[in-house]
Amino acid sequence: MKNTITQYVVACPVCQRSKYLASSPAGLLQPLPIPNAIWEEISMDFIVGLPRSKGFDAIMVVVDRLSKYGHFILIKHPYSAKSIADLFVKEIIRLHGIPISIISDRDPIFMSHFWQELFTRQGTHLKMSTTYHPETDGQTEVLNRTLETYLRCFSSKQQKVWAEFIPWAEYWYNTSFHASAHCSPFEVVYGRSPPSLVRFIPGETLVEAVAQDLKDRDEALTQLKFHLTRAQDQMTQYANVHRKSVEFQVGDYVYLKIRPHGQTSMPRKLHPKLSARYYGPYQIQKKRSEKGRLTFLPSVGHP
């Protein structure tokens, strides 16, 4: 009797759709295939919600997937797909050429008809991260969080001047050692070590403005090294701690977790707070990769 009850409870469809998942999320983070050449495949994202500094309130982050070389480009609201595309030509294509593919999240800019038509006609394949699973674009996600950590720590008492130090943040990031490449992104791209940066020694110049600029530069680089390195190490170390490895096969039935506050593809018969936490079961029809699965949905919802 006990075994029968246990088996029924485990397989109960109402329980599976409604209860909180007590176990670790299924599936370890899976890396994307390694590109063949530098600046062939890039990832990009935005850091928004920043206090206005020198007229800017956001950052466009673009990272080469092979070398890890990054550009931190200052932008300001309001911006459009056209203005971002123009800036992309000016700051990225001018230096590195047209990429074969761009990985991004589902920001309205990247989902716009203008953006998709422009790059498709130039031969660029646009790859979007799966809804609610931005780990697909993990490279820029991690870099964004480390950059935000730096800005938060460094600018906590002077939030209006963060834009002044973004060029130094980009310099430090690109000239620092990366474990995955066993060298700095600068060395991967240019084939040599970056020129040594001479540190300022107080008293070397009598020009007060120069002395202050060099002092601020060295202080910014010191704090950058501390905050960005610590944030990167922590995110790399704990990426898979709270995840478990689970493999699904074509033909398996699964329940899908759909955010009640954002989904529009499922009928709402209850208040979102009381809606089912999981929908299904749905049968897996095709495996797109070891990380993403394509499942059958009754409407246009994206899995």
C-alpha positions as CSV (number, residue, x, y, z in Angstrom):
1,M,0.0,0.0,0.0
2,K,2.8,2.4,0.9
3,N,4.7,1.8,-2.3
4,T,1.5,2.2,-4.3
5,I,0.8,5.6,-2.7
6,T,4.4,6.7,-3.1
7,Q,4.3,5.9,-6.8
8,Y,1.0,7.7,-7.3
9,V,2.2,10.8,-5.5
10,V,5.5,10.9,-7.5
11,A,3.5,10.6,-10.8
12,C,0.6,12.8,-9.9
13,P,0.1,15.3,-12.7
14,V,-1.5,18.0,-10.5
15,C,1.5,17.8,-8.1
16,Q,4.0,18.0,-10.9
17,R,2.4,21.1,-12.4
18,S,1.8,23.0,-9.2
19,K,4.5,22.2,-6.6
20,Y,7.8,24.0,-6.2
21,L,10.8,22.2,-7.5
22,A,12.9,21.3,-4.5
23,S,15.8,19.7,-6.4
24,S,18.5,21.5,-8.3
25,P,17.7,22.9,-11.8
26,A,18.2,20.3,-14.5
27,G,21.1,20.6,-16.8
28,L,24.6,21.9,-16.4
29,L,25.6,25.0,-18.3
30,Q,26.8,24.0,-21.7
31,P,29.5,25.9,-23.6
32,L,28.8,27.0,-27.2
33,P,31.0,25.6,-30.1
34,I,34.4,27.3,-30.3
35,P,34.7,29.7,-33.3
36,N,37.3,29.1,-36.0
37,A,38.7,32.7,-36.1
38,I,38.7,35.9,-34.1
39,W,35.8,38.3,-34.6
40,E,33.9,35.8,-36.7
41,E,31.4,35.2,-33.9
42,I,30.6,37.8,-31.3
43,S,28.1,38.2,-28.4
44,M,26.5,41.5,-27.4
45,D,24.2,42.9,-24.7
46,F,23.3,46.1,-22.9
47,I,23.9,47.3,-19.4
48,V,21.1,49.7,-18.6
49,G,19.6,51.6,-15.6
50,L,22.8,53.4,-14.8
51,P,22.8,56.9,-13.4
52,R,23.5,59.5,-16.1
53,S,27.2,60.4,-16.4
54,K,28.5,62.8,-19.0
55,G,25.2,62.4,-20.8
56,F,25.4,58.5,-20.9
57,D,23.2,56.1,-19.0
58,A,23.9,52.7,-20.6
59,I,26.7,50.6,-22.0
60,M,26.7,48.3,-25.1
61,V,29.0,45.4,-24.4
62,V,30.4,43.5,-27.5
63,V,32.8,40.5,-27.0
64,D,34.6,38.3,-29.5
65,R,33.8,34.7,-28.6
66,L,37.2,33.3,-29.4
67,S,39.7,35.9,-28.1
68,K,37.4,37.2,-25.4
69,Y,38.4,40.7,-26.5
70,G,35.7,43.2,-25.5
71,H,34.5,46.7,-26.3
72,F,32.5,48.7,-23.8
73,I,30.6,51.4,-25.7
74,L,28.8,54.3,-24.0
75,I,25.3,54.9,-25.2
76,K,22.3,56.9,-23.9
77,H,18.5,56.7,-24.0
78,P,16.5,56.9,-26.1
79,Y,18.3,54.6,-28.7
80,S,16.8,52.6,-31.6
81,A,17.8,49.7,-33.7
82,K,19.0,52.2,-36.4
83,S,21.2,54.2,-34.0
84,I,22.7,51.0,-32.4
85,A,23.4,49.6,-35.9
86,D,25.2,52.8,-36.9
87,L,27.2,52.7,-33.7
88,F,28.0,49.0,-34.4
89,V,29.4,49.9,-37.8
90,K,31.4,52.7,-36.3
91,E,32.9,50.9,-33.3
92,I,33.0,47.2,-34.4
93,I,32.7,46.6,-38.1
94,R,35.2,49.5,-38.8
95,L,37.8,47.6,-36.7
96,H,37.0,44.0,-37.1
97,G,34.8,43.5,-40.1
98,I,31.3,42.0,-40.4
99,P,30.8,39.0,-38.0
100,I,29.5,35.6,-39.2
101,S,27.2,35.4,-36.2
102,I,25.9,37.5,-33.4
103,I,24.7,36.0,-30.1
104,S,22.4,38.1,-28.0
105,D,19.4,38.0,-25.8
106,R,15.9,38.9,-26.9
107,D,16.1,42.6,-26.4
108,P,13.6,44.5,-28.5
109,I,16.5,46.1,-30.5
110,F,17.8,42.7,-31.6
111,M,14.3,41.4,-32.3
112,S,13.3,44.4,-34.4
113,H,12.7,43.9,-38.1
114,F,15.3,46.5,-39.0
115,W,18.1,44.8,-37.1
116,Q,17.3,41.3,-38.3
117,E,16.8,42.4,-42.0
118,L,20.0,44.5,-41.9
119,F,22.3,41.8,-40.7
120,T,20.6,38.9,-42.5
121,R,21.2,40.8,-45.8
122,Q,24.9,41.1,-44.9
123,G,25.3,37.4,-44.3
124,T,25.3,37.5,-40.5
125,H,23.5,34.8,-38.6
126,L,21.6,36.1,-35.6
127,K,21.4,33.7,-32.6
128,M,19.0,34.6,-29.8
129,S,19.1,33.1,-26.3
130,T,16.2,31.1,-25.2
131,T,13.5,33.0,-23.3
132,Y,14.1,33.0,-19.5
133,H,17.4,31.2,-20.1
134,P,20.1,33.9,-20.9
135,E,22.8,31.4,-20.1
136,T,23.0,30.9,-23.9
137,D,24.7,34.2,-24.0
138,G,26.7,33.4,-20.9
139,Q,29.9,35.2,-22.0
140,T,28.4,38.7,-22.1
141,E,26.1,37.9,-19.1
142,V,29.2,37.2,-16.9
143,L,31.1,40.1,-18.3
144,N,28.1,42.4,-17.7
145,R,27.8,41.3,-14.1
146,T,31.5,41.8,-13.5
147,L,31.4,45.2,-15.0
148,E,28.3,46.1,-13.0
149,T,30.1,44.9,-9.9
150,Y,33.0,47.2,-10.6
151,L,30.8,50.2,-11.3
152,R,28.8,49.5,-8.1
153,C,31.9,49.2,-5.9
154,F,34.0,51.9,-7.5
155,S,31.2,54.5,-8.1
156,S,29.2,54.0,-4.9
157,K,30.3,57.4,-3.6
158,Q,30.6,59.1,-7.0
159,Q,27.9,57.7,-9.2
160,K,28.0,60.6,-11.7
161,V,31.6,59.9,-12.9
162,W,31.5,56.2,-13.9
163,A,31.6,57.0,-17.6
164,E,35.1,58.5,-17.2
165,F,36.5,55.2,-16.3
166,I,34.9,52.9,-18.9
167,P,37.8,53.2,-21.3
168,W,40.2,52.1,-18.5
169,A,37.8,49.2,-17.7
170,E,38.0,48.1,-21.3
171,Y,41.8,48.4,-21.3
172,W,42.3,46.5,-18.1
173,Y,39.9,43.7,-19.2
174,N,41.5,43.2,-22.6
175,T,45.1,43.3,-21.2
176,S,44.5,40.9,-18.3
177,F,45.3,37.2,-18.2
178,H,42.3,34.9,-19.1
179,A,42.5,31.4,-17.9
180,S,40.6,30.0,-20.9
181,A,43.1,31.4,-23.4
182,H,46.2,31.2,-21.1
183,C,47.0,34.8,-22.1
184,S,45.2,38.2,-22.4
185,P,42.6,39.0,-25.2
186,F,45.1,41.6,-26.4
187,E,47.7,39.0,-27.0
188,V,45.3,36.8,-28.9
189,V,44.2,39.6,-31.2
190,Y,47.5,41.3,-31.8
191,G,50.0,38.5,-31.3
192,R,52.1,40.4,-28.7
193,S,51.9,41.6,-25.2
194,P,50.4,45.0,-24.5
195,P,52.9,47.9,-24.0
196,S,53.8,48.3,-20.3
197,L,51.9,51.0,-18.5
198,V,54.2,53.3,-16.5
199,R,52.8,53.9,-13.1
200,F,52.8,57.5,-11.9
201,I,55.1,58.5,-9.1
202,P,54.0,61.6,-7.1
203,G,56.3,64.5,-7.6
204,E,57.3,63.6,-11.2
205,T,55.4,66.5,-12.7
206,L,54.7,70.0,-11.6
207,V,51.5,70.2,-13.7
208,E,48.8,69.7,-11.1
209,A,46.1,68.6,-13.6
210,V,48.4,66.0,-15.1
211,A,49.3,64.7,-11.7
212,Q,45.7,64.3,-10.8
213,D,44.7,62.6,-14.0
214,L,47.5,60.0,-13.7
215,K,46.7,59.5,-10.0
216,D,43.0,58.8,-10.9
217,R,44.1,56.5,-13.7
218,D,46.3,54.3,-11.4
219,E,43.6,54.3,-8.7
220,A,41.0,53.2,-11.2
221,L,43.2,50.4,-12.6
222,T,43.9,49.1,-9.1
223,Q,40.3,49.0,-8.1
224,L,39.4,47.5,-11.5
225,K,41.8,44.6,-11.0
226,F,40.4,43.9,-7.6
227,H,36.7,44.1,-8.3
228,L,36.6,42.5,-11.8
229,T,38.9,39.7,-10.9
230,R,37.0,38.8,-7.8
231,A,33.6,38.9,-9.6
232,Q,34.9,36.8,-12.5
233,D,36.4,34.2,-10.2
234,Q,33.2,33.9,-8.1
235,M,30.9,33.5,-11.1
236,T,33.1,30.9,-12.8
237,Q,33.5,28.9,-9.5
238,Y,29.8,28.8,-8.7
239,A,28.3,28.6,-12.2
240,N,27.3,24.9,-11.8
241,V,27.2,24.4,-8.1
242,H,23.4,24.6,-7.9
243,R,22.7,22.7,-11.1
244,K,22.4,19.0,-11.9
245,S,23.1,17.0,-15.0
246,V,19.9,15.6,-16.7
247,E,19.6,14.2,-20.2
248,F,16.4,14.2,-22.2
249,Q,15.8,12.2,-25.3
250,V,13.5,12.7,-28.3
251,G,10.1,11.2,-27.4
252,D,10.4,12.0,-23.7
253,Y,7.6,14.0,-22.1
254,V,8.5,17.0,-20.0
255,Y,6.8,19.8,-18.1
256,L,7.6,23.4,-19.0
257,K,8.1,26.2,-16.6
258,I,6.5,29.4,-18.0
259,R,6.6,32.6,-16.1
260,P,3.0,33.5,-15.1
261,H,3.7,37.3,-15.2
262,G,5.1,37.3,-18.7
263,Q,3.5,34.4,-20.6
264,T,0.7,35.0,-23.1
265,S,0.5,31.7,-24.9
266,M,-1.4,29.8,-22.2
267,P,-5.0,30.5,-21.2
268,R,-5.4,32.3,-17.9
269,K,-8.2,30.8,-15.8
270,L,-6.7,31.8,-12.4
271,H,-4.8,34.7,-11.0
272,P,-1.1,34.5,-12.0
273,K,-0.2,33.9,-8.3
274,L,-2.3,30.8,-8.3
275,S,-1.6,29.5,-11.8
276,A,0.2,26.3,-12.4
277,R,4.0,26.5,-12.1
278,Y,4.5,24.0,-14.9
279,Y,2.6,23.3,-18.1
280,G,2.4,20.0,-20.0
281,P,3.4,17.3,-20.4
282,Y,4.8,18.0,-23.9
283,Q,6.7,15.6,-26.0
284,I,10.2,16.5,-27.2
285,Q,10.2,16.4,-31.0
286,K,13.8,17.5,-31.8
287,K,17.0,18.2,-29.9
288,R,18.6,21.5,-31.0
289,S,21.7,20.9,-28.9
290,E,22.8,19.3,-25.6
291,K,21.4,22.4,-23.9
292,G,18.3,23.5,-25.7
293,R,15.3,21.3,-26.7
294,L,12.6,22.0,-29.2
295,T,9.2,20.9,-27.8
296,F,5.7,20.9,-29.1
297,L,3.6,23.8,-27.8
298,P,-0.1,24.4,-28.3
299,S,0.5,28.0,-29.2
300,V,3.3,30.4,-30.3
301,G,5.0,30.4,-26.9
302,H,8.8,30.1,-27.1
303,P,10.1,27.1,-24.9
